[in-house]
Amino acid sequence: MKPWTEIAVPHRDVLEGAFQQSEFAADITAVRSGKAGREYGDAEAFYQRTFITEGMRLLLTQVAQRLNGKGGEPVIQLQTAFGGGKTHTLLAVYHLASRNCSIQDLAGVPDLLDKAGIMDVPKSRIAVLDGTDLAPGQPRKYGKTTVNTLWGEMAWQLGGEEAYALVKEADSNGTSPGKETIKTLLERYAPCVVLIDELVAYIRQFPESGQISGGTYDTNLSFVQALTEATKLVPNAVILASLPESHVEAGSQRGVAALRALEKTFGRVQALWKPVATEEAFEIVRRRLFEPEIRDPKMRETVCRAFADAYVAEGARLPSETQEANYYERMLRAYPIHPEVFDRLYEDWTTIDGFQRTRGVLKLMAKVIYRLWKDDNKDLLILPGSLPLYDGSTRNELTYYLPAGWDPVLERDIDGDRVETTELESKEPRFGSLQAARRVARTLFLGTAPSSVVSKGGGFVVWTAPASSSAASNRHRPLPFTKTR
């Protein structure tokens, strides 16, 4: 059988090691201003690399219905953990509504519309209110016009100077326009979409008292409420707003207060977001990191079938899920990455604060794939035991989220030229020919290291090196670390 490197080809940026964290972080303002790379800025390229999850399918269907004036939710709230794909979903809506190509050129969208009984999606006007791009105390200049507030910015983006005239007075004095004024604005420029990202980051900047050019804390909350109420009255207008899921992401006490207030405002509308399931993550990672075409589909099936058959042959000695008939299908969907790698990352590592559910996995696997490809890895699949923990970049990506003290454990006990596992393999050719000790150590690390932060049972896992080098003299001893809970 052929190794994965002869069957699946990574995208060029992964092969060249040219990826950066920013490339995995969607920036809606950069897209709107034309400064984003092609994979985010071009509608066709964006959908080519985007797997439409169940949550995204529901959301895009609602937006398409709304813009056609055929129902759909007027206000949609996206609230997931950091790195959960909120901005990416906003971009999916942005490209759907503002595309410069045929709807048929957006991969996955025609089937989605067919199932919903929708023929097309009208090209719409879009306003992007990015809380990390706009500053409450820094007005913006558009020619001779000075825009101060969120409502002024929204009006200008929807219809330029003519639209801004509708809210000019409210923008100048920092008071929220009324519901009727906003309704008139949306009706005049419908079909239209208002995308609001990082709203908490914007509102938490207002001082507790006094007014700045962007208005006040209270006037901005009043605007959000008036906007949601007005949008309900315009059949082909829709708002999508992203909110952080946790108070930690909201930042200061001011941010937490803003989050609570916004949750209350949006709480009366339906939130259609569904977190990415592990099964869907297979496709997200595969599309983002690998070329869509598999060189040898038959060989992929052969490899996955061989693994599945081997697991069935082992029976009860292996985890129960490997005995299920659909495990073969899981392997096909995850190929060339073994499903267990995904399971450990999504079920264990994403429980660590800071490890982002989608972006964190993408960033880590990009580094893993780059190193394995460069080293001409010959594994049939990228297994837990394949992880190149000897590579400094990969190791740092993982240990960054763990408590201090893990670097010496990796350097002495798990992976590298001078570790105990390598010494064990050099003394025992049966182990060395397969890198057996290192593979076992890598697998144990992937599956248990997150527990060193805080285990679900409230305890801790501690890995310890042998007390003295004399322990290494016994080649039949266990691997040089123990786990205690």
N, C-alpha and C positions, 0 to 999 in steps of 0.2 A: 504494500500500500504506500501511497505517496504522502509526504509530510504536508502540513497545511500551507507551508510557504510556496508549494508548487500548485496550489489550487485556489487560494484566496489572495488577492493582491490589495494591500493597503493603499489608501489615497496618497497622492504625491506628498502632501504636507507632512503626513505621518512618516513616510519613508525617508524624507529628508531631515526629520527631526526639527522641522520648522514650526511646529505647533507651539502656541503660547497659551497661557490661561485665558488671555483676552479673546482668543479665537473661539473659545468655547462659551464665552459670555456674550450673549446677544445684547446689542445696544440699539434700542429702537430709534434714538436720536441720530445716531450715525447712519442708520438706514435711511431715515427721512431726509437727511442732509446730503446723501449721496457719498458719504465717506466710508461706508462699510465695504468689506470685501465682497466678492461676487457671491459667495455661498450664503451670505445673509442679505445682501443688497439686491440681488436679482431674483425675481419671483420664481422663474423656472428652475434656477439652480437651487434655490432655497427648498422648494418642494421635492426636488430630486433627492435631497439628502434628509428629508424629514419623513419620519414614520408617523402616520396619522393614528394616534392612539384612540382608544374608545372615548376618553374624555374630550379629546380634540375633535373627534368626529361629531359628537353631540353639540359641541360649541359652534363649530363651523356651520352645521346644519341650522342652528338657531339664527346665526348671523345672516346666512343666505335667505332664510325665510323672512327675516325682518327687513332686509334691504329690498326685497321684492314686495313688501307690504302684505305678506301673507302670514301674519302671526309672528311667532318667535319672541323670545324674551327681550324687552327693551333695555334692561340693565343687567349686566353679567359681572359677577364678582369672582375674581380668581384669587384664591387664598391657599397657598401651600407653603411648605418649608423652603428655606433658602436653597436655591439651586434646583427647585422642583419643576422648572420649565414655564413659569408665568410669562416672562418676557418673550420666550420663544413662541408661546401660544399667541401673544399679542401680535407678533410679527406674522404669524400664519394668517391672522385676520387682515393685517395691513396689506399683505401681498394679494390676498383674495379680492379685496375691495378696490385696490389702486393699481392693479396689474396693467402692464402695457402689452400683454400677450393674450392669446386666446385662453379661455378657461380650460380647453383641452390640453394645453401645454403644462398644466399644473398637476404633477403626478399624484394620483389618488383622489383628486377632487371630482373629476367627472363621475366616477362610480358612487362617490358620496352623494352627489346631487341627484343621480338617477334613483338611488334608493329612497331619497326624500321627495321624489316627484318634482324636482325643480329643474327647469331648462337651462337657466343661466343666472349669473349674479351681476347686476348692473354696476358699472364702474362708479365709484362713490367718492365724495369729498371726505378727506380725513384730517382730523386734528389730533396731534400727538402732544400730550401734556406729560412731560418727563420731569419728575420731581428732583432728579439729580442733575438735570441740565438747567432748569429754571431756578432763579434765586429771588426770594420774596422782596429783597431790598435793592435789586438791580434791574431797573427798567430796560426794555429792549427797544432798539431803534430800527424801524423799517422805513427807510427813506426819511421823510419829514415827520413821520408818525412815531410817537413814543407809546409803547405798550407796557403797562405796569403790572397787570394782574393775570391770574389764570383765565378769567372770562374774557379779558382783552386778547390774550394769546389764542384762545380757542376760536374767537370770532375772526381774528386776522387769518389764521390758517384755513378756516372754512371758506372765507370769501374776500379776503383782502380788505382794502380800505372801505369798500361799500358795506361789508358785514360788520367791520369794526365800528362804523357810525352808529349801529344799533345799541352798542354798549359803551360808547365813548364816555358818556358822563359818569356811568358807574365805574369805569376803569380809572378815570381821572381822580375821583374822590375816594376810591377804595372801598365802595359799598357794593354788595352783591346785587346784580340785576334781578328783577322779579321773574317769577316762573313764566309769565306771559311773554316777556321780552325774549327769554331764552327759547320759548316755544316758537316764536316768530322767526328767530334766527335759524333754528333747526329746520323748520318747514321750508324756508326760502332756499336753503342749500342742501336739502335732502335729494336723493338718498345720501346719508352721511354717517360717519363713524367717529366717535370720540374715544381715543385710547389713552388711558390714564395709568402711568407706571410710577412706582415709587412715590405715591402721594403722601405717605406718612413722612418720608424724608423731607418733603417740601413744607408741610404744615407745622412740623415740630420746630422749625426755625423761627417762628413768630414769637416776639417777646410776650410776656404775660400781660403786659399793659402797654398802651400806646399804639400808634399806627405807623406803619412804614409804607413805602410806595406800593407794595403788594396787597395792602389792606390790613386786616387784623386776623388773629386766630379765629375769632367768631365769624367774621364776614366770609372767610374761606369755607368754613363748615356750612354756613348758610348757602353759599353758592353750590356746594356739592348736593345739598338737599334739593335746592331749586332745580338743578340740572337733572337729577334723577326723576323728579316729578314731571318736568317738562317733556323729557324723552318719552315717557309713557304715553303722551298725548300725540306724538308724531309717529305714524305707523311705519315709516321707513327710515327711522333713525335708531341708532344703537350705541350704548356705552359699554365699554369693557374697562374694568379697573382692577389693578393688582394690589393686594394688601399682604404684608408679611403674616406668617402664621403664628409666630411666637413673639412674646414681649422682648426677648433677647434681641431679635432683629430690629425691633422698633427703636432700640437705643435708649435714650434718656427717659426720665419720668415724663417729660413733655411728649416724647414720642409715644410712650405707652398710652398716655391720655388721648393723644390724637388717634391712635389705633382704635381705642375703645369707642370713641365718638364716631369714627368712620364705620366701624363694624355695626354700630347701631343704625346709622343711616342706610347702609347697604343691606342690613339684616332683613329688611322687608322684601327684598328681591331674591330671586332664586340664584344660587351659586351652582353652576353647571360643571365646575371643574371636578375631575376625578384624578387622583394621583396616578402616576405611571406604575403599572403593575410590573412585576419582575419579568413576566413573559414578554411584555411590550418592550422592556428595556433591551432585550436581545436584538430586536430590530433597530432600535434607536442607535445603539452602539455600532451595530454592523453597518448601517447606512452611513454613519458619520465617519467611521474609520476605514471602511473597506470599499473598494470599487463594487458597483452593483452586479457586474458579471462574474460568475464563478467559472474558472477555467475548465474545470472537469466536474460537472454536476454528478455524474455517475460515481466518480471516485469519492466525492463527499458522502454520497449515500452508502457506499461500501464501508467507509471508515466508521460512520455513525452506527451502521448495522453491526459491525464487528464489536464495537464497544457495548452496544445494547445486549447483544447475544452473550458476551462475556459476563456481563452483570447478572443476567438471568441464570447463567450456569452456576454462578457463585451462590445464588439463592439467598437464604436468610442471613448469610454472613455480611451482606451489604445492606445499606439503608433501604427501607421499604419502597421509597419512590423510584428506585432504580429497577424495581420489579414490575412497575406499571407499564402497560402497553404504550402509553403516550410518551414515555421517556425518550424513545427513539425520535419522535417528532420534536421534542424539546431540543435534542442534540442537533437536529437539522436546522432549527431556527437560530440556535446560538452559534453555529459553526462560523469560524474555526475556534471559537472560545467554548470551553466546556461549561455546561450549565452550572456546575458546582461553583465555578469562579464567580458567576453572577449571583448565585444564591448567597454566598458568603459576603460579597460586597454589599448587596442590597438588604440582606437580613441582619448582618452583623456590623459591618463597617459604617453604614449610614446611620446607625444609632449613636455614633460618636458626634458630639457637637462640632460643627465646622466641616464635617465631611458631607459634601453636597450630593444629594441623591442622584442627579443626572450628570451634572458637570464634573463632580468629583470622580465618578466612575470613568467618564470619558477621558479626563485628563490622565488618570492613572494608566488606563489601558493603552492610551496612545504611547506612553513612555515604554510600557511593557512590549508592545508590538514593535516599536522602533528598535529596541535593543535586541529582541529575539531575531528580527529580520536581519539586522546587521551582523549578528553572530551566526547566521545560517542555521537557525534552529531546525532540527529534524523531527520534532515531535509530530504525531498525527493530529493532535489538537493542542491548543494552549490550555494546559492543565494547571491546577493549583501548584503542582510540583514543578511547573515550567517557569514560574515567576522568577525573573532575573534579579534576585535580591543582592547579588554581587555587584549590580550596577548602582552607582551612587545616586543617580537621578531617581531611579525607581524606589530605592530604599528610602531616600529622603521624603519622597511623596507619601510613603506609608508612615514612617516614624514621626512625621510632623504632627500627626493627630494623636500620637500615643504619649504616655507619660515619659518624663526624662528617664534615661537609663537603658533605652532599648538598643541604641547604637552598639554598645559593647557586646550585648547579647547576640546581635546579628553577626558582628565581626568575629566573635570567638566560637559561637556554637552553631550557626545556621548556614551561612553562605559566604564563600570567598576562597582565596588561595590558601589562607593559613588557619582556617577554622577546623574544629574537631571533626566535623563531618567529612571534610576533604581528607584529613589524616586517616580516618577510619576506612575510607574508600581506597586509599593508596595501600593500606595493609591487607585489604581483602578484595582481590580482583573481581569476585562475583558482584560486589557492591560497586566497585569503581567503574566497571563496564557500563553500568546503567545509571551512574550517579545516584544510586539508591538512597544513600544517607541524606544527601542534600535535598533530594525530592521529598523525602518524608519530612525533613525539617521545615522546608518551605510550606508544605501543606499544613503542618501543625501550626505554623506561624499565622497563616492566613485565617485558619479556623478558630484560633483561640486568642490572638493578640488583642482584639477589641475588648475582650473581657477584662483586660488589665486596666481599662479605664473604670468601668463600673459594670459588673455583671448583672443580669436580670434578677438574680437572686439576692442582690445587694452585697455580695462578697467581691473578692478580688482574685485575679489569677496572677501568680508570681512565677517567673521563669528564673531558675538559678543555675549558674555554672558549677561544675564540680569544685569541691573545696581545695583539691590539690591536683597537680599534674599527674600524680601517680595513678589517679583513677583512669587516666587515658591508656594505661598499660594493658588493661583488660579489654581485649577486642570484642568480647562477647557481652560487654555491659550494654545497658540501654543507651539511647542517644543522650548526650551530655546536657540535658535540662530536665527538670521535673515540673510538674504542674500541681499546685495546691490551691484549693478553693477555700 
